[in-house]
Each structure stands twice: as structure tokens, then as C-alpha cells.
């Protein structure tokens, strides 16, 4: 069994191993939080798909469609938060 197959079948253990690695901090804790989230998301993608985004050879139009879908979801989340602020939730 290769490393990717092992990680897929042992997802919790693989995540635990990856979470213990050292991160490169900046002087800004907010930036560090974003960097750590990006690294975590990359790790999850590697475990799920078995390759990096760079190695993924989908057509440019597909990348654009996926980005649009993500941004539309973000708009929905922001509208929901805005409603919460207005209603005091």
C-alpha cells in the first residue's frame, strides 16, 4: 500500500501526523492562522485526491467554474451573517 492509499484508509491518524509539523510563523498571528488553514486544506486535498493542485490537469474553464462556485457560496455565507447582524442573532 502506498502512502496516499494508507492515508486515505487511516484519515484520522494521517491528520494527526500532519498536524504536528512545524509551521513557519510571521509576526502577525492572523496571517499565521490563515497560513495554517491553507496548509491544513492542502493536506486534506492531498489525502483526498492524492496529488497537488499544481499536478491537477483539469481544463482552465473548470478551474474558473469551481472558483465561481466557491465565491457564490461565500456570498451566501456573508449575506447570512449580515442578516444575523441586523436581527441581533
Rosetta silent file (secondary structure, phi, psi, omega in degrees, C-alpha in Angstrom):
SEQUENCE: XXXXXXXXXXXXXXXXXXXXXXXXXXXXXXXXXXXXXXXXXXXXXXXXXXXXXXXXXXXXXXXXXXXXXXXXXXXXXXXXXXXXXXXXX
SCORE:     score description
SCORE:     0.000 S_00000001
   1 L     0.000  129.062  179.083    0.000    0.000    0.000 S_00000001
   2 L   -79.536  173.662 -174.910    1.467    3.371   -0.961 S_00000001
   3 H   -62.513  -39.629 -178.876    1.450    6.405    1.349 S_00000001
   4 H   -67.095  -44.082  178.585   -1.607    8.008   -0.237 S_00000001
   5 H   -62.325  -42.147  177.520   -3.653    4.806   -0.028 S_00000001
   6 H   -60.360  -46.295 -177.593   -2.604    4.356    3.597 S_00000001
   7 H   -62.685  -38.414  179.261   -3.542    7.964    4.416 S_00000001
   8 H   -65.375  -35.621 -179.283   -6.949    7.575    2.791 S_00000001
   9 H   -86.205  -13.545  179.959   -7.735    4.484    4.847 S_00000001
  10 L  -127.771   52.198 -170.854   -6.281    5.976    8.048 S_00000001
  11 H   -56.317  -46.672 -178.268   -7.505    9.564    7.684 S_00000001
  12 H   -63.179  -42.061  179.152   -7.600   10.463   11.387 S_00000001
  13 H   -66.608  -40.380  178.897   -4.106    9.091   12.001 S_00000001
  14 H   -63.958  -43.186  178.054   -2.744   10.847    8.904 S_00000001
  15 H   -61.552  -41.053  179.146   -4.261   14.162   10.005 S_00000001
  16 H   -62.585  -41.710  178.245   -2.725   13.738   13.457 S_00000001
  17 H   -63.730  -42.805 -178.496    0.707   13.149   11.933 S_00000001
  18 H   -70.182  -33.106 -176.165    0.394   16.190    9.677 S_00000001
  19 H   -69.310  -19.321 -178.022   -0.900   18.469   12.444 S_00000001
  20 L   -84.897   -3.199 -176.423    2.275   18.025   14.477 S_00000001
  21 L   -77.319  156.591 -177.268    4.628   19.534   11.935 S_00000001
  22 L   -75.804  136.727  178.461    6.285   22.878   12.472 S_00000001
  23 L  -104.873  153.012  177.511    4.760   25.897   10.769 S_00000001
  24 L   -89.406  107.428 -176.856    6.633   28.997    9.621 S_00000001
  25 L   -83.548  153.252  169.329    5.255   31.851   11.699 S_00000001
  26 L  -106.182 -175.372  176.228    5.132   35.507   10.800 S_00000001
  27 L   -81.493   -7.723 -176.735    4.864   38.351   13.291 S_00000001
  28 L  -106.805  112.919 -177.533    1.123   38.562   12.593 S_00000001
  29 H   -63.770  -29.024  178.436   -0.985   35.926   14.368 S_00000001
  30 H   -69.423  -42.713  176.874   -3.891   36.441   11.961 S_00000001
  31 H   -62.395  -41.509  178.015   -1.646   35.789    8.967 S_00000001
  32 H   -59.866  -40.846  179.425   -0.296   32.698   10.742 S_00000001
  33 H   -62.542  -43.345  178.987   -3.833   31.431   11.251 S_00000001
  34 H   -64.825  -43.950  178.647   -4.599   31.860    7.536 S_00000001
  35 H   -59.092  -46.437 -179.461   -1.328   30.158    6.546 S_00000001
  36 H   -62.457  -38.971  177.261   -2.067   27.231    8.857 S_00000001
  37 H   -64.676  -39.048  178.707   -5.570   26.877    7.421 S_00000001
  38 H   -64.825  -42.521  178.929   -4.141   26.846    3.896 S_00000001
  39 H   -64.553  -43.622  178.911   -1.620   24.157    4.836 S_00000001
  40 H   -60.933  -42.721  179.887   -4.339   22.092    6.536 S_00000001
  41 H   -65.155  -39.705  177.007   -6.580   22.397    3.468 S_00000001
  42 H   -63.004  -43.465  178.183   -3.702   21.371    1.216 S_00000001
  43 H   -59.789  -44.517  179.711   -3.017   18.347    3.419 S_00000001
  44 H   -63.433  -40.213  177.889   -6.675   17.321    3.271 S_00000001
  45 H   -63.710  -40.349  177.729   -6.665   17.691   -0.516 S_00000001
  46 H   -63.016  -41.590  179.250   -3.566   15.537   -0.798 S_00000001
  47 H   -66.816  -38.407 -176.430   -5.190   12.866    1.352 S_00000001
  48 H   -76.786  -45.151 -171.857   -8.438   13.028   -0.613 S_00000001
  49 H  -104.836  -20.421  177.424   -7.108   13.345   -4.185 S_00000001
  50 L    80.887   12.223  178.076   -3.532   12.064   -3.943 S_00000001
  51 L  -157.000  164.233  179.474   -1.944   14.984   -5.791 S_00000001
  52 L   -81.073  166.524  175.219   -1.273   18.712   -5.514 S_00000001
  53 L   -61.951  -36.276  179.274   -3.313   21.425   -7.193 S_00000001
  54 L   -62.530  -36.404 -178.484   -0.322   22.000   -9.482 S_00000001
  55 L   -77.994  -14.561 -178.705   -0.432   18.363  -10.582 S_00000001
  56 L   -75.303  124.849 -173.468   -4.168   18.531  -11.332 S_00000001
  57 L  -109.724   49.265  176.434   -4.638   18.834  -15.087 S_00000001
  58 L   -84.385  158.075 -179.182   -8.246   19.965  -15.416 S_00000001
  59 L   -63.454  151.070 -179.119   -9.204   22.475  -18.128 S_00000001
  60 H   -55.211  -41.153 -179.772   -8.922   26.183  -17.330 S_00000001
  61 H   -60.716  -34.919  178.301  -12.671   26.643  -17.695 S_00000001
  62 H   -67.194  -40.896  176.030  -13.235   24.024  -14.982 S_00000001
  63 H   -59.312  -43.557 -179.507  -10.904   25.891  -12.600 S_00000001
  64 H   -64.174  -45.282  179.027  -12.883   29.078  -13.288 S_00000001
  65 H   -59.179  -42.976 -179.467  -16.222   27.322  -12.725 S_00000001
  66 H   -66.433  -38.392  177.451  -15.033   25.889   -9.416 S_00000001
  67 H   -64.903  -41.714  177.871  -13.759   29.297   -8.254 S_00000001
  68 H   -60.622  -44.949  179.079  -17.107   30.882   -9.161 S_00000001
  69 H   -59.695  -43.089  179.197  -18.955   28.199   -7.179 S_00000001
  70 H   -63.623  -42.400 -179.119  -16.743   28.810   -4.136 S_00000001
  71 H   -69.480  -35.172  175.376  -17.250   32.581   -4.344 S_00000001
  72 H   -63.983  -41.411  175.252  -21.015   32.203   -4.710 S_00000001
  73 H   -59.948  -43.017  179.650  -21.027   30.077   -1.557 S_00000001
  74 H   -61.334  -39.178  178.108  -19.011   32.795    0.203 S_00000001
  75 H   -62.590  -41.286  178.028  -21.591   35.395   -0.875 S_00000001
  76 H   -62.503  -44.825  179.657  -24.380   33.299    0.636 S_00000001
  77 H   -62.011  -41.431 -179.660  -22.455   32.961    3.906 S_00000001
  78 H   -67.112  -40.132  176.813  -21.819   36.712    4.032 S_00000001
  79 H   -62.868  -39.234  178.571  -25.473   37.548    3.365 S_00000001
  80 H   -64.984  -42.129  177.707  -26.458   35.176    6.175 S_00000001
  81 H   -65.484  -38.802  178.369  -24.004   36.831    8.564 S_00000001
  82 H   -62.199  -41.650  176.747  -25.265   40.265    7.546 S_00000001
  83 H   -61.406  -41.781  178.168  -28.813   39.150    8.358 S_00000001
  84 H   -60.976  -39.982  178.464  -27.616   37.927   11.757 S_00000001
  85 H   -64.983  -40.077 -179.445  -26.091   41.329   12.467 S_00000001
  86 H   -68.215  -37.462 -175.940  -29.323   43.108   11.514 S_00000001
  87 H   -92.030   -3.677  177.958  -31.526   40.843   13.624 S_00000001
  88 L    75.640   21.577  178.703  -29.114   40.721   16.557 S_00000001
  89 L   -74.069    0.000    0.000  -28.593   36.968   16.437 S_00000001
